[in-house]
Amino acid sequence: MSIENKMNHQPIMVEIIPRHDQKPTRIYANHCEIMHSPFDFTIRFCDVPPLNTSGITPGEKVLLTAPIVAEIALPVALVPSLIRALEENYNLYRKSSEESSHVIMPTKDDSYH
């Protein structure tokens, strides 16, 4: 990342290295919602419980509540690099998963919002 020095307008190169001295809590989420404002993007992660289908008739609409386990606000400037990193990692995942027959790949019909 390059930051401009306000005194002489010379770029200062900054490398950000995540600290690993405190291990964060890993949180599982199987659903996410993405919202945006003029200033940031917010990703809300939920843990949707399994659906109990007993007593539900086919075609019936079911409302399922899911607890929000995390909500992350990101500055707009970070979003393009996040998208690139997700695409790169997802492509690596797909490539390695195609070699394994036990992994279920998402289809174009799978949607996230």
N, C-alpha and C positions, 0 to 999 in steps of 0.2 A: 504494500500500500504506500502511496506517495502522499505526503502532506507538505503543503507549501509553507515555508518559513515566512511569516508576515514581515519580518524586518528587512530581508534582502531578496525575497521572492525566489529563493533557491529551494528546490524540492528536498525533502528529508525522507529517506526511505525507512519505513517502519515495518517490521515483521512481527506479527502477533503469534505468540506461542501459548496454547492453552496450558494452564497449570494442572498438574495431576496430583497435587499433594492432598486435595480433598476430593474424595470420590463422590460424585453426585448420585442421587437416588435415581435409579432407572425406573421409568414409569411406562406401563403398557397401555397402548391406545389402539383401538381397532376402527375408529371413526374420527374424521376431522372436518371442521368447517373453517373456511377462510373468508375473512372480511377485510375491507380496506377503508381507509380514510384518506384525505389528502396528504397525511403525514406519515402513516405507517400501515403495515399489514398485520393483522392479528390472526393467528392460527389457534383454534380451540380444539383440543384433543379430548376425546371421550372414550370410555370403556363400556361398550355396549354389551349387556349381558345376553346369554343365549335366550332365544325365544321359546317359551313353552307353548307349543301348538295345541295342547289339549283344550278342547272347548271352542276352538276357532274354526269357523266354517270357511271352506274355500271361497276366495274372492272377497272375504271380509277385510276391511281396512283396520290395521292394528297400530295404535300409537304406543311407541316404546320409548320410555325415558332412559337416558344414559347419563351417568354422572360425568361431569367435566373433571378431568384429572390434571389438566394443565392448560394454561392460556399464555401464549407467547406473542409479544408485540415486537415487530421488527421494523427498523427504519426502511423507507422505500429504497434507499441506495443499496441496501443489502440483498434485496430480493433477486435481482438478476444473477448474482453470484451463487445464491442459494439454489436457484433453478438449475443453473449449469452443474453444480455439484450433485444435485439429486439426479439429473439426467445421466451424468457420467457414472455415478454409482449404480443406478438402475440398469444401465446398459451392461456394466460389468456383471451385475447379478444375473441378468437374463442370459448372458453368454455362458456363465458358469452353470446356471440352472438348466439350460438346454442340454447339457452333457449329463444331467441327472434326471432320471425319469420320475423320481418320487416328489418333485416339487411341482405344485400347482401354480401355473402362470395366470395372472389376471388377463381378462379379455377386454376388448374395446367397450363392451357393455358395462364393465365395472365402472362405477362413477364415484367421484369424490367431489364434494362441494364445500 
